[in-house]
Amino acid sequence: MKENSHVFYAPDAVGASVGQQVYLDEEESAHCNKVLRLRPGDGITIIDGAGGMYDAELTLSDRRACAATIREVAADVYRRTYRNHIAIAPTKNIDRFEWFVEKAVEFGIDEITPLLCDHSERKVLKTDRLNKITVSAIKQSGNAIMPRLNELTPFADFVERCAAPCKVIAHCEPQEKHFFTHNVRPGADSCALIGPEGDFSDEEISLALRSGFLPTSLGETRLRTETAGVAVCAFLAAMNNDF
């Protein structure tokens, strides 16, 4: 793939081969044509969100429909054998949560589930803008895999069905805890729970522990919700050598 090439997200490109034509959606086409002013003959990079990355040449440039022909395929660029999942209560200030989503995607998180908790101050979450932030972040970071962003989910519903072999809950209550990297194994599917500004309730902590989540520490200082979430993503990336 050519360095410094403009990157576009095209999920329909999954499995594309050399010589095949791929179309960009209306939003990506507008960015290509109106913002970047790219024209037929210009080279671009396409990611399909499933691990595929493609060097392509624009053949059609219109603000509503751009198309490119695949010139080279580098499939499964960042595909892994494990999945890292973070379930986190959205912050009252949506800007802080959007910042978390952006950074989590840059670190290569595979799945994000917003949690509705007993102490949640944000009880409604619109995911349209978050999905746009996710697309922008994978393009910026060069990640070829689109993370899964789930809808707001009640805490109890989530913890009772989570089947990850490594699952932890980061809470602030005094309790014996091991540091995060002692509870999560590199290369294994993992899930981490991060609570709202008011922390998890006692009932939620008890339910998580009964459901197999291990109490974990993220350090000696008390972190904001979004900071804790990013810390988890950074730990996972470092443990798995994903930098």
Disulfide bonds with the S-S distance in Angstrom:
none
